[in-house]
Amino acid sequence: TISVDLAELIATRSDGNPLYAMEIGRTLLQDGVISLSSPGGEILTAGADLTKLELPSSVEALLTSRIDRLPAAQQLWLKIASVLGMNFTTQALRKVGRGALPTERVSETPSAMAKLLDNLCKTGMLQQVTSAKLSDFALKFTHASVRDVAYSLLPAELKELLHANAARYYEAEYENFQSSTELVSRKSYGSLAQIVTSAVEAPALIRKLQHHWLHAGGGKLALSQSVRYLTVGADHALDGFDPAEARRLCRTALELVERHEELSVRRGPLIRRLAQCALLEERSGET
């Protein structure tokens, strides 16, 4: 149960925003202004004058304040996790962080990392989700705003480095996926489940590779790999009879090609794919 005064405070300050209301409650709990008599029990106030409480004026400012008050290690890994998106695995998190930070800052053992992430789940910023891998577990941000605020707190240079590390991690995943797909293909006994998995996983991995290389800075490697996976994505879109998506990807790739002279050799193949898009749309219009 909750007192009338506290309910009115939260309703007024949050202006009906459910996320803001929830974060106000968590902030008050974190600051010791309120407490729980028992899990799921009565909410108690510590005798503070609720009308004089100063709270950040927006949910983003409130989340920033909450993140800033976390222990340093929790802040760091929450921010690294934000680079991976709304969902991530502990394996991806450790590998991406390990390649971007000094050794002493990524020395957490698997058990220490699990405890750190469990504490972040207790803050209400992350939550655990079911993972297909028994040796790993997956988590997700509880709300896009939490992820966005954590991401905004990263320095630009570190963001680029983390995105590059994430791209390399997913490249290894993509290569392993391709190898297993080729093995099934050679043996010619792929099950329906394997075929469906292939159709879902390949585009998802390609989208991750596009995203991370596109945010890994403006160097030649990042540009080259961005163009590579945008082109692969365009080919998948053409195979799936989606010329509009293929055109979008090709045009994005062409914009990147113009940024580096050595990438000019990629222009011709991209223009030919744009011609394929036009031809496919023309044929679709005839049917």
Backbone bond lengths (Angstrom), bond angles and torsions (degrees), N, CA, C in turn:
res aa  C-N    CA-C-N  psi(-1)  N-CA   C-N-CA  omega(-1)  CA-C   N-CA-C  phi
1 T - - - 1.463 - - 1.520 110.28 -
2 I 1.335 115.33 158.81 1.461 121.09 -176.31 1.525 108.93 -136.19
3 S 1.329 115.70 142.80 1.462 119.23 -178.21 1.522 110.37 -70.77
4 V 1.346 115.48 157.48 1.461 121.29 179.70 1.528 109.96 -62.27
5 D 1.347 117.26 -43.13 1.468 121.14 -178.60 1.526 111.68 -61.39
6 L 1.327 116.48 -43.02 1.459 120.18 -179.30 1.520 110.95 -68.68
7 A 1.324 116.35 -40.07 1.465 120.26 178.57 1.522 110.82 -62.87
8 E 1.330 116.10 -41.50 1.468 119.99 179.40 1.523 111.14 -66.81
9 L 1.339 116.56 -39.40 1.467 120.56 178.22 1.523 110.94 -59.28
10 I 1.327 115.70 -50.09 1.465 120.02 -177.29 1.517 110.79 -65.64
11 A 1.316 117.48 -41.72 1.467 120.96 -179.45 1.522 110.94 -64.44
12 T 1.332 116.32 -41.07 1.471 120.25 -178.27 1.523 110.91 -69.79
13 R 1.338 117.17 -47.94 1.459 120.59 -176.49 1.525 112.08 -68.32
14 S 1.319 117.08 -34.21 1.469 120.17 -176.78 1.515 112.46 -84.00
15 D 1.319 117.14 -15.63 1.464 122.22 -179.76 1.530 111.50 53.79
16 G 1.323 116.25 37.00 1.459 120.81 176.35 1.515 115.47 81.80
17 N 1.355 117.80 3.34 1.471 121.29 178.59 1.532 108.50 -81.80
18 P 1.350 118.56 112.74 1.463 120.49 -175.61 1.533 113.34 -59.00
19 L 1.343 117.33 -41.26 1.466 120.28 179.79 1.521 110.43 -64.87
20 Y 1.337 115.86 -44.32 1.465 120.33 179.61 1.526 109.99 -61.40
21 A 1.334 117.30 -43.38 1.465 121.73 179.39 1.528 110.58 -60.74
22 M 1.326 116.40 -43.35 1.459 120.51 -179.71 1.519 111.01 -64.56
23 E 1.348 116.19 -42.74 1.456 119.83 -178.83 1.525 111.96 -69.50
24 I 1.340 117.78 -32.37 1.467 120.03 174.29 1.525 109.54 -61.74
25 G 1.342 115.78 -45.29 1.462 119.68 178.65 1.523 111.94 -60.57
26 R 1.332 116.61 -43.45 1.468 120.14 179.69 1.522 111.48 -66.02
27 T 1.337 116.59 -37.46 1.465 120.33 178.94 1.523 110.48 -65.74
28 L 1.321 116.75 -44.17 1.460 120.35 178.65 1.526 110.95 -62.90
29 L 1.312 116.44 -37.72 1.470 120.89 178.07 1.525 110.03 -68.17
30 Q 1.340 116.83 -43.97 1.465 121.82 179.75 1.529 111.19 -62.36
31 D 1.353 116.16 -37.11 1.469 120.79 -178.44 1.530 113.21 -82.10
32 G 1.326 116.35 -5.19 1.453 119.29 179.68 1.515 114.13 80.59
33 V 1.341 117.19 9.33 1.465 120.80 178.33 1.518 109.84 -69.89
34 I 1.337 116.24 -34.78 1.463 121.03 175.35 1.521 108.58 -127.71
35 S 1.296 116.82 162.22 1.463 122.66 176.82 1.518 108.83 -148.85
36 L 1.332 114.89 166.29 1.469 120.27 178.90 1.517 108.86 -105.68
37 S 1.305 115.81 132.73 1.460 119.71 177.77 1.522 110.60 -64.69
38 S 1.338 115.19 -30.74 1.468 123.26 176.74 1.517 106.25 -166.41
39 P 1.354 118.32 161.62 1.461 119.30 178.02 1.521 111.18 -54.01
40 G 1.336 116.68 119.94 1.457 120.75 -179.08 1.513 113.64 78.08
41 G 1.364 115.66 6.31 1.456 119.02 -176.90 1.510 112.93 -93.77
42 E 1.343 116.51 -155.56 1.459 122.69 -175.88 1.522 110.89 -70.19
43 I 1.331 116.65 141.68 1.461 122.25 175.60 1.512 108.16 -89.84
44 L 1.342 115.90 123.13 1.453 121.51 -176.71 1.522 110.05 -107.68
45 T 1.320 117.55 143.63 1.464 121.72 174.23 1.519 108.58 -99.36
46 A 1.341 114.71 153.47 1.469 119.31 -176.56 1.528 111.65 -92.79
47 G 1.321 116.93 20.21 1.455 120.60 177.93 1.510 113.55 86.90
48 A 1.342 117.92 5.04 1.464 120.75 179.92 1.520 110.31 -73.27
49 D 1.335 114.91 152.23 1.460 120.47 175.91 1.528 107.32 -79.43
50 L 1.314 116.13 104.30 1.462 120.74 -174.45 1.520 112.04 -62.94
51 T 1.317 118.15 -26.80 1.470 120.40 -177.71 1.522 111.90 -72.09
52 K 1.346 117.56 -17.68 1.459 120.78 -177.11 1.532 112.88 -102.94
53 L 1.323 116.94 5.23 1.462 120.16 179.79 1.521 110.55 -69.02
54 E 1.328 115.97 134.80 1.461 121.21 176.48 1.526 108.87 -101.08
55 L 1.319 115.39 121.26 1.461 121.36 -179.75 1.525 109.08 -125.64
56 P 1.331 117.06 147.10 1.470 119.96 176.22 1.528 110.90 -54.34
57 S 1.329 115.62 148.81 1.467 121.02 -171.35 1.516 114.63 -82.95
58 S 1.330 118.51 -5.06 1.466 121.00 179.54 1.511 109.35 -142.11
59 V 1.326 115.96 160.95 1.465 119.35 -179.94 1.530 110.02 -66.14
60 E 1.348 117.46 -33.43 1.466 120.28 178.65 1.528 110.94 -65.17
61 A 1.339 116.27 -43.61 1.468 119.94 178.79 1.529 110.74 -65.51
62 L 1.322 116.49 -37.05 1.460 121.12 179.34 1.526 110.44 -65.94
63 L 1.335 116.13 -43.56 1.465 119.95 178.66 1.529 110.85 -65.87
64 T 1.330 117.22 -39.67 1.462 120.85 177.54 1.526 110.28 -59.68
65 S 1.326 115.49 -43.84 1.462 120.57 178.99 1.525 111.18 -61.99
66 R 1.325 116.40 -42.79 1.468 119.71 -179.42 1.526 111.15 -65.99
67 I 1.324 117.07 -41.65 1.468 120.57 179.47 1.521 110.45 -65.26
68 D 1.325 117.03 -41.97 1.461 121.19 -178.90 1.520 112.71 -62.36
69 R 1.326 116.93 -23.99 1.469 119.97 -178.96 1.527 113.40 -93.82
70 L 1.317 116.78 0.33 1.465 119.88 175.28 1.530 109.85 -72.40
71 P 1.346 118.36 156.54 1.463 120.10 171.48 1.529 110.20 -56.23
72 A 1.313 116.97 149.15 1.466 121.99 -172.64 1.528 113.01 -53.38
73 A 1.335 116.90 -44.05 1.473 119.77 -177.67 1.526 111.03 -65.21
74 Q 1.327 117.25 -39.46 1.472 120.21 178.30 1.520 110.81 -65.94
75 Q 1.341 117.04 -41.36 1.469 120.01 176.16 1.523 110.53 -57.47
76 L 1.325 116.04 -48.16 1.463 121.71 -175.62 1.525 111.55 -59.46
77 W 1.331 116.21 -50.16 1.467 118.97 -174.78 1.522 112.40 -74.56
78 L 1.320 117.41 -27.57 1.466 120.02 174.42 1.531 109.23 -65.28
79 K 1.326 116.56 -41.39 1.463 120.94 179.50 1.524 111.03 -67.74
80 I 1.336 116.92 -41.10 1.471 119.73 177.37 1.524 109.91 -62.53
81 A 1.327 116.28 -41.83 1.468 120.37 179.42 1.518 111.30 -60.75
82 S 1.327 117.52 -32.87 1.466 120.43 -178.14 1.523 112.14 -62.73
83 V 1.328 117.20 -26.44 1.471 120.98 178.47 1.524 110.55 -67.41
84 L 1.326 116.90 -30.73 1.464 121.63 -177.23 1.524 112.91 -79.38
85 G 1.334 117.31 -8.77 1.457 119.92 178.60 1.514 112.14 103.80
86 M 1.318 116.14 -165.11 1.460 121.00 -176.98 1.520 112.16 -68.87
87 N 1.346 117.17 -33.20 1.466 121.96 -177.46 1.518 109.56 -121.10
88 F 1.322 116.73 145.13 1.461 120.14 179.96 1.527 109.13 -160.93
89 T 1.325 115.73 163.66 1.465 121.14 175.55 1.521 109.16 -110.10
90 T 1.321 115.55 158.51 1.460 119.64 178.75 1.527 110.67 -63.19
91 Q 1.323 116.85 -34.26 1.466 120.35 179.10 1.528 110.74 -63.10
92 A 1.320 116.42 -47.45 1.465 120.16 178.45 1.521 110.43 -62.19
93 L 1.321 116.78 -42.34 1.461 121.30 -178.18 1.522 111.28 -60.46
94 R 1.325 116.65 -48.75 1.463 120.34 -178.08 1.531 111.16 -64.57
95 K 1.320 117.50 -42.91 1.463 119.72 -177.05 1.524 111.79 -69.44
96 V 1.304 116.87 -39.09 1.467 119.92 179.22 1.525 110.16 -68.51
97 G 1.338 117.10 -41.89 1.458 119.99 179.32 1.512 112.69 -69.92
98 R 1.338 116.84 -37.93 1.456 121.04 -177.53 1.527 111.92 -60.54
99 G 1.315 116.78 -34.76 1.453 119.57 -177.04 1.512 114.31 -83.54
100 A 1.339 117.21 -4.51 1.464 119.59 -175.14 1.522 113.47 -115.70
101 L 1.328 117.51 -16.62 1.452 120.63 -172.83 1.521 111.61 -119.26
102 P 1.334 117.73 156.90 1.468 120.53 174.84 1.516 110.65 -56.85
103 T 1.327 116.14 148.35 1.468 121.90 -175.39 1.520 112.39 -52.43
104 E 1.344 116.85 -41.06 1.463 119.12 -175.53 1.521 112.40 -67.35
105 R 1.333 117.40 -15.88 1.463 119.77 -178.87 1.523 112.13 -94.98
106 V 1.316 117.31 -4.39 1.465 120.44 177.50 1.525 110.30 -125.51
107 S 1.314 115.36 32.25 1.463 120.34 -174.57 1.523 112.75 -85.18
108 E 1.325 117.01 0.76 1.462 119.25 -178.74 1.528 111.56 -59.13
109 T 1.324 116.22 131.19 1.450 120.55 173.91 1.523 107.74 -71.85
110 P 1.351 117.81 164.16 1.470 119.03 177.07 1.518 112.95 -53.42
111 S 1.344 116.74 -38.48 1.474 119.00 -179.22 1.534 110.56 -70.03
112 A 1.352 116.39 -38.32 1.465 119.50 178.47 1.522 110.54 -67.23
113 M 1.340 115.83 -39.09 1.460 119.84 178.09 1.530 110.57 -64.62
114 A 1.328 116.17 -41.72 1.459 120.18 178.97 1.530 110.68 -61.16
115 K 1.340 116.47 -40.80 1.463 120.43 178.81 1.526 110.57 -65.83
116 L 1.333 116.66 -42.28 1.469 121.28 179.29 1.530 110.70 -60.23
117 L 1.332 115.78 -45.11 1.466 119.87 -179.56 1.524 111.20 -69.62
118 D 1.313 116.18 -33.67 1.473 119.52 176.41 1.522 110.07 -63.59
119 N 1.329 116.55 -39.71 1.468 120.08 177.62 1.527 111.04 -65.60
120 L 1.334 117.11 -36.19 1.464 119.96 176.52 1.533 110.72 -66.98
121 C 1.324 116.29 -34.67 1.467 119.31 175.46 1.527 110.56 -64.40
122 K 1.333 116.58 -36.10 1.465 120.82 180.00 1.527 111.58 -67.85
123 T 1.336 116.86 -24.24 1.468 119.68 177.41 1.529 111.27 -74.96
124 G 1.338 116.51 -14.45 1.457 120.11 -177.36 1.515 113.59 87.16
125 M 1.342 117.24 7.96 1.464 120.10 -179.92 1.528 111.95 -90.51
126 L 1.311 116.24 -29.72 1.466 122.06 177.28 1.520 108.97 -125.16
127 Q 1.323 115.38 161.07 1.458 120.22 170.21 1.521 108.99 -146.44
128 Q 1.320 115.04 147.45 1.457 120.16 -178.45 1.521 109.76 -81.63
129 V 1.326 114.89 143.23 1.462 121.45 176.42 1.510 108.47 -126.85
130 T 1.324 116.55 164.86 1.455 121.89 -178.03 1.520 110.31 -67.10
131 S 1.313 116.26 135.16 1.458 121.39 177.13 1.518 109.50 -115.05
132 A 1.330 115.96 144.30 1.463 120.42 179.25 1.525 110.94 -74.62
133 K 1.359 116.76 -19.37 1.460 120.77 -177.99 1.521 109.63 -97.21
134 L 1.315 116.18 123.39 1.457 120.07 -178.77 1.521 111.52 -69.28
135 S 1.370 116.99 -24.72 1.451 121.17 -177.79 1.525 112.11 -84.86
136 D 1.293 117.70 -0.69 1.450 121.85 -174.33 1.527 107.85 -141.05
137 F 1.311 116.90 164.67 1.456 117.59 169.80 1.515 108.98 -139.63
138 A 1.316 114.75 153.78 1.455 121.00 -173.52 1.524 110.09 -109.27
139 L 1.325 114.29 152.48 1.450 120.56 178.29 1.518 109.29 -135.23
140 K 1.320 114.57 167.60 1.456 118.95 174.39 1.526 109.22 -147.51
141 F 1.322 115.43 154.56 1.453 120.31 173.64 1.528 108.18 -70.50
142 T 1.319 115.67 142.33 1.459 119.24 -177.06 1.532 112.46 -72.46
143 H 1.327 116.33 -20.55 1.462 119.75 178.76 1.529 108.58 -155.55
144 A 1.320 116.91 146.67 1.458 121.40 -179.79 1.526 111.70 -58.40
145 S 1.325 117.39 -33.73 1.465 120.42 -179.96 1.523 111.52 -64.30
146 V 1.325 118.04 -35.69 1.465 121.32 177.70 1.525 109.23 -63.60
147 R 1.327 115.86 -46.57 1.461 120.20 178.94 1.524 111.10 -63.02
148 D 1.321 117.47 -44.15 1.463 121.68 -177.27 1.530 111.58 -63.49
149 V 1.328 116.81 -41.97 1.462 120.15 -179.80 1.527 110.13 -67.59
150 A 1.325 117.15 -44.08 1.467 120.10 178.29 1.526 110.91 -59.59
151 Y 1.323 116.31 -41.20 1.469 121.31 179.71 1.530 111.01 -65.17
152 S 1.324 116.50 -39.48 1.468 120.85 -178.18 1.521 112.45 -65.94
153 L 1.328 117.63 -20.28 1.461 121.62 -178.05 1.532 112.89 -85.27
154 L 1.327 117.43 -5.28 1.466 121.19 177.99 1.526 110.55 -82.05
155 P 1.338 118.73 138.21 1.468 120.88 173.26 1.528 110.13 -63.09
156 A 1.324 117.63 146.62 1.467 122.14 -175.88 1.529 111.97 -56.69
157 E 1.328 116.79 -42.66 1.470 119.99 -177.56 1.524 111.33 -64.15
158 L 1.335 116.36 -40.70 1.468 120.07 178.76 1.517 110.92 -69.08
159 K 1.330 117.65 -35.62 1.466 120.58 176.03 1.526 110.28 -56.82
160 E 1.332 116.35 -48.53 1.466 120.45 -178.08 1.524 111.10 -61.41
161 L 1.336 116.31 -42.45 1.463 120.33 179.90 1.525 111.07 -64.25
162 L 1.322 116.86 -42.28 1.465 120.87 179.71 1.528 111.32 -67.48
163 H 1.326 117.20 -39.06 1.464 120.05 176.98 1.535 110.51 -63.88
164 A 1.324 116.90 -39.58 1.466 120.16 178.01 1.529 110.23 -64.26
165 N 1.324 117.00 -41.47 1.467 120.28 177.75 1.525 111.41 -64.82
166 A 1.338 115.71 -40.27 1.466 119.86 178.05 1.520 110.16 -63.85
167 A 1.337 116.71 -39.90 1.465 120.21 179.12 1.523 110.46 -62.16
168 R 1.326 117.08 -42.66 1.477 120.19 179.48 1.526 110.72 -66.09
169 Y 1.318 116.53 -37.76 1.465 119.95 177.88 1.523 110.27 -62.10
170 Y 1.326 117.18 -46.50 1.466 120.11 -178.55 1.527 111.99 -74.03
171 E 1.331 117.25 -23.37 1.463 119.13 173.79 1.527 109.94 -64.52
172 A 1.332 116.20 -42.45 1.474 120.08 177.49 1.527 109.98 -62.81
173 E 1.335 116.91 -40.37 1.462 120.63 177.23 1.531 110.79 -63.06
174 Y 1.320 115.79 -40.37 1.471 120.94 -178.31 1.527 110.74 -67.94
175 E 1.332 116.16 -40.49 1.473 119.79 178.64 1.520 110.73 -65.52
176 N 1.330 116.99 -40.92 1.473 120.08 176.93 1.519 110.63 -63.93
177 F 1.321 116.10 -39.68 1.457 120.97 179.04 1.527 110.29 -63.24
178 Q 1.333 116.56 -44.66 1.464 120.60 179.48 1.520 111.47 -62.63
179 S 1.336 116.39 -40.96 1.467 120.35 179.57 1.514 111.47 -62.53
180 S 1.334 116.74 -44.26 1.466 119.81 -179.37 1.521 110.82 -68.65
181 T 1.325 117.17 -35.09 1.466 121.14 178.56 1.519 110.95 -66.61
182 E 1.347 116.45 -41.21 1.461 120.97 179.23 1.523 110.78 -65.94
183 L 1.347 117.16 -36.28 1.465 120.83 179.11 1.524 110.68 -64.23
184 V 1.333 115.72 -44.99 1.469 119.94 178.06 1.519 110.21 -62.44
185 S 1.332 116.01 -41.08 1.462 120.73 -178.60 1.525 111.35 -63.25
186 R 1.338 116.80 -42.64 1.472 120.41 -179.42 1.521 111.32 -64.69
187 K 1.331 116.72 -36.10 1.460 120.06 -179.34 1.526 111.97 -80.86
188 S 1.333 115.51 -13.92 1.474 121.84 173.46 1.525 113.87 58.07
189 Y 1.339 116.67 35.89 1.462 116.43 175.42 1.540 110.55 -136.85
190 G 1.319 115.67 36.09 1.458 119.26 178.44 1.524 110.70 -61.88
191 S 1.317 115.98 130.06 1.456 120.31 178.95 1.521 109.56 -75.93
192 L 1.321 115.82 167.23 1.455 120.18 176.87 1.525 110.08 -60.27
193 A 1.343 116.74 -38.87 1.468 120.64 179.71 1.526 110.61 -61.89
194 Q 1.337 117.23 -41.46 1.462 121.03 179.43 1.520 111.20 -66.30
195 I 1.316 116.48 -37.87 1.466 120.76 179.58 1.527 110.05 -65.93
196 V 1.331 115.71 -44.34 1.467 120.26 179.66 1.525 110.23 -64.84
197 T 1.343 116.69 -43.43 1.466 120.93 178.68 1.515 110.98 -58.84
198 S 1.332 115.75 -43.31 1.461 120.88 178.94 1.518 111.17 -60.78
199 A 1.325 116.63 -43.18 1.465 121.36 -177.86 1.522 111.83 -66.06
200 V 1.344 117.19 -27.61 1.462 121.09 -178.28 1.520 111.60 -91.09
201 E 1.341 117.04 -44.63 1.459 121.13 -172.60 1.521 112.91 -71.71
202 A 1.323 117.90 -40.56 1.465 120.22 -176.37 1.527 111.83 -59.57
203 P 1.332 120.09 -53.33 1.471 119.45 179.00 1.530 112.64 -60.79
204 A 1.339 117.02 -36.24 1.469 120.00 -179.34 1.527 110.59 -64.79
205 L 1.325 117.47 -43.45 1.460 121.25 178.05 1.524 111.39 -65.54
206 I 1.320 116.19 -40.00 1.468 120.25 179.50 1.523 110.46 -63.77
207 R 1.329 117.20 -40.90 1.468 120.29 177.96 1.526 111.34 -63.16
208 K 1.335 116.55 -39.28 1.467 119.58 177.45 1.522 110.69 -64.46
209 L 1.331 116.81 -41.51 1.460 120.66 179.75 1.527 110.76 -65.11
210 Q 1.305 117.03 -41.67 1.468 120.23 176.37 1.527 110.30 -59.22
211 H 1.324 115.37 -49.76 1.468 120.54 -175.92 1.525 111.31 -60.15
212 H 1.325 116.97 -49.21 1.465 119.46 -174.17 1.526 112.42 -71.14
213 W 1.332 118.26 -40.28 1.461 118.60 177.45 1.529 111.07 -67.59
214 L 1.322 117.80 -34.88 1.469 120.40 178.34 1.529 112.23 -65.39
215 H 1.331 117.18 -23.21 1.462 120.97 -179.34 1.528 112.07 -107.51
216 A 1.333 116.87 14.69 1.467 121.00 -177.02 1.521 112.86 -96.73
217 G 1.328 117.35 18.20 1.461 120.66 177.88 1.512 112.47 101.42
218 G 1.324 115.61 179.14 1.466 120.48 -175.74 1.500 114.36 -104.28
219 G 1.331 117.67 18.80 1.460 120.85 178.72 1.519 111.99 -71.97
220 K 1.332 115.79 167.28 1.465 120.25 -176.80 1.525 112.12 -59.93
221 L 1.340 117.02 -44.07 1.467 119.99 -177.85 1.522 110.88 -61.44
222 A 1.339 116.72 -47.22 1.468 120.01 -178.90 1.529 110.77 -62.59
223 L 1.336 116.84 -42.18 1.462 120.31 179.28 1.526 110.99 -65.25
224 S 1.345 115.42 -44.67 1.464 120.26 -178.04 1.520 111.55 -62.46
225 Q 1.333 116.32 -44.48 1.463 119.94 -178.92 1.521 111.15 -71.25
226 S 1.321 116.82 -33.20 1.469 119.67 175.32 1.521 110.27 -61.08
227 V 1.332 115.64 -47.23 1.471 120.58 179.26 1.522 110.00 -61.77
228 R 1.324 116.44 -40.62 1.474 120.64 -179.23 1.523 111.00 -58.93
229 Y 1.329 117.04 -49.93 1.464 119.08 -174.37 1.521 112.47 -80.80
230 L 1.318 117.39 -24.57 1.466 118.85 170.33 1.526 110.02 -65.19
231 T 1.335 116.09 -37.83 1.466 120.58 178.82 1.525 110.68 -68.63
232 V 1.332 116.20 -42.58 1.470 119.95 177.14 1.523 109.89 -61.07
233 G 1.325 116.13 -41.24 1.463 120.23 178.54 1.521 111.85 -64.51
234 A 1.327 116.11 -38.64 1.469 120.12 177.71 1.523 110.70 -63.37
235 D 1.333 116.73 -39.41 1.469 120.52 178.38 1.527 110.76 -63.94
236 H 1.327 116.49 -41.31 1.463 120.09 177.44 1.527 110.16 -63.07
237 A 1.330 115.97 -40.41 1.469 119.90 179.76 1.527 110.77 -65.07
238 L 1.323 116.89 -40.77 1.472 119.88 177.55 1.516 110.68 -64.77
239 D 1.330 116.58 -41.17 1.470 119.89 178.09 1.532 110.83 -62.92
240 G 1.329 115.29 -28.72 1.465 119.80 179.83 1.512 112.92 -93.73
241 F 1.345 117.03 12.91 1.465 123.10 178.59 1.534 111.88 57.00
242 D 1.349 114.48 46.82 1.466 120.63 177.48 1.534 108.09 -124.53
243 P 1.323 117.42 74.91 1.467 120.33 -176.38 1.525 113.74 -64.27
244 A 1.322 117.97 -30.46 1.466 120.50 179.96 1.534 110.75 -63.31
245 E 1.335 116.81 -44.46 1.461 120.84 178.57 1.526 110.31 -67.85
246 A 1.322 116.59 -41.60 1.466 120.53 178.64 1.526 110.58 -60.13
247 R 1.332 116.96 -42.14 1.463 120.87 179.50 1.521 110.78 -63.81
248 R 1.319 116.50 -43.19 1.470 120.13 179.83 1.525 110.83 -59.08
249 L 1.326 116.21 -45.04 1.462 120.82 -178.55 1.530 111.03 -66.90
250 C 1.328 116.78 -41.18 1.465 120.48 179.75 1.530 111.33 -64.88
251 R 1.299 116.60 -41.28 1.465 119.89 179.69 1.527 111.70 -65.94
252 T 1.320 116.05 -39.30 1.471 119.54 175.83 1.522 110.20 -62.35
253 A 1.330 116.13 -42.98 1.466 120.55 178.92 1.526 111.12 -63.01
254 L 1.321 117.53 -41.04 1.464 121.03 179.51 1.532 111.48 -62.91
255 E 1.322 116.72 -37.25 1.464 119.98 176.80 1.528 110.80 -62.08
256 L 1.324 117.10 -37.32 1.463 121.03 179.19 1.522 111.13 -72.41
257 V 1.332 117.04 -36.84 1.464 121.78 179.77 1.530 110.25 -58.07
258 E 1.317 116.87 -36.03 1.466 121.18 -178.18 1.521 112.59 -68.66
259 R 1.331 117.24 -14.60 1.468 119.67 -176.39 1.533 112.91 -84.57
260 H 1.335 117.53 -14.32 1.470 119.27 -177.62 1.513 109.56 -141.62
261 E 1.320 116.14 124.68 1.460 121.96 -174.75 1.523 112.59 -57.92
262 E 1.338 117.12 -37.62 1.460 120.21 -175.95 1.527 113.01 -71.09
263 L 1.308 116.36 -10.20 1.469 119.86 179.23 1.524 112.20 -93.26
264 S 1.327 116.52 2.72 1.474 119.97 -176.32 1.523 112.77 -61.30
265 V 1.340 117.58 -24.85 1.469 120.61 179.76 1.534 111.22 -66.91
266 R 1.329 117.41 -16.83 1.464 120.65 179.66 1.533 111.88 -81.94
267 R 1.329 116.56 -12.36 1.463 119.73 -173.71 1.525 111.93 -64.56
268 G 1.334 117.39 -46.65 1.462 121.72 -177.37 1.520 113.30 -58.01
269 P 1.355 118.39 -52.09 1.470 119.54 178.24 1.528 113.26 -58.76
270 L 1.321 117.02 -34.92 1.466 119.71 179.17 1.523 111.28 -69.55
271 I 1.323 116.50 -40.63 1.472 120.07 178.50 1.530 110.20 -64.60
272 R 1.339 116.82 -37.80 1.479 119.38 177.37 1.526 110.62 -64.13
273 R 1.315 116.78 -36.02 1.470 119.26 177.52 1.531 110.76 -68.25
274 L 1.314 117.41 -35.49 1.462 120.06 175.59 1.526 110.76 -62.93
275 A 1.333 116.20 -36.99 1.463 120.39 176.24 1.527 110.27 -64.77
276 Q 1.344 116.85 -38.27 1.465 120.85 177.05 1.532 110.19 -62.63
277 C 1.339 116.00 -39.15 1.467 120.23 178.38 1.529 110.33 -60.19
278 A 1.333 115.62 -46.37 1.474 119.95 -179.12 1.519 110.58 -63.32
279 L 1.343 117.06 -41.01 1.459 121.22 -179.43 1.525 110.44 -65.65
280 L 1.332 116.49 -41.62 1.461 120.63 -179.56 1.533 110.52 -64.94
281 E 1.321 116.17 -40.80 1.460 119.25 178.74 1.529 111.33 -67.11
282 E 1.322 115.96 -36.69 1.472 120.67 178.37 1.520 109.98 -63.80
283 R 1.312 116.32 -44.37 1.468 120.09 -179.76 1.525 110.70 -66.95
284 S 1.347 115.68 -37.25 1.466 118.90 178.84 1.512 110.80 -64.21
285 G 1.330 116.32 -35.14 1.442 120.15 -179.45 1.514 112.96 -71.01
286 E 1.330 116.20 -22.99 1.467 120.62 -178.71 1.522 111.56 -80.41
287 T 1.339 117.17 -21.23 1.474 119.40 -175.53 1.518 110.89 -87.63
